[in-house]
Structure formats: structure tokens, C-alpha cells
């Protein structure tokens, strides 16, 4: 539960920051985060198919 509270607090701070930065920077940051999450998802899927957790 404490992790959820910390995550929501960090999310709120991030959204507050995004409101004050240029749209171009926000788009680049969103693209980088999306790519990072896609790579992570592919690695996790590949690891689960092999039967190992890490």
C-alpha cells in the first residue's frame, strides 16, 4: 500500500512537471518511456517462454 501511495505521489509530481515543459520535450520523453516499456515487455515475454524468471 505504501508503494502505491509513493507511486501516485511521484505520478502527481511528474504531471505537474509536464505541465510546465514544452510540448516537444514531453513528446520525446513519452516516446523514450514507451520504447523502454516495449523493450521490457519483450524481454519479459522472452524470459517466460524460456521458463526462467531472470
Secondary structure, 3 states (H helix, E strand, C coil): CHHHHHHHHHHHHHHHHHCCCCHHHHHHHHHHHHHHHHHHHHHHHHHHHHCCCC
